[in-house]
Amino acid sequence: MAKSFLRKVVKEKASEVDKSQKRTSLDKLLHTILTLPPVRNYREAIFNTSRMGVIAEIKKKVPGTPSWKPRIQLEKLIHDYEAGGAIALSVVTDTKHFGGKLSMIEEVKKISKLPVLRKDFIVNIYQLYESRAARADAVLLLAEAIPDKQLPRFIEVTRSLGMTPVVEVHAVPDLKRSLRAGADVILINNRDLNTLKVNMQTVDRLAKLVPRDNLVIAASGYKDVEDVLKIASDRVKATLMGKSLISHKTPGKVIQEIIEATGKV
């Protein structure tokens, strides 16, 4: 996979957003937002768990793994996630690389009462209003995709719309500038989105640098209880799991086992 994967996607996303703005004006999004019920509190869902929380993800494909094409029965998958004890959901809405779509958020919220994160490549403030209008409760902000001077503004607008900003980092410089920008929910991704390679030491290395009053979510590479136990500590509040859960015959059982095992750590 080319090292320019993230830059390529960010460029594509900027073009996508331009088209979206022509289809749906910001005024129309604001009108929709005014008619919506309050968001579900994503941050509190993570904060209030007494054990390792599991954020269960919904996505239809993964870049670099063309053979992985799960046939998702959305209602069954969500019910399995809930039965296992998932504290929140993540919905990947990028279409080209992950097979998602923005309307999936509303579909998911009709089925589940859990708070929902929109996971996409956010490069424009417009997408934050778009996310709220689509009924997202939280938005993933990839620090590496947002210029340094703009990141505080993205976080501020996300909060002003009632949503939780979840700021994703993979390297120390992005972590430091995310904290300076006011991020208090940090998702540390073991995967380098430039190369798509996974380094399972990333979460452990960066989590130690996050102030204890911030929430840390670990992501990428966690397949089972044994993997999660390696990062189970008071520094990591939750783990986000997608492909490994979707591929499992009983994803709810995997979540339940993680919750039970980490409660003994």
Order of alpha helices (4+ residues) and beta strands (2+ residues): alpha-alpha-alpha-beta-alpha-beta-alpha-beta-alpha-beta-alpha-beta-alpha-beta-beta-beta-alpha-beta-alpha-beta-alpha-alpha
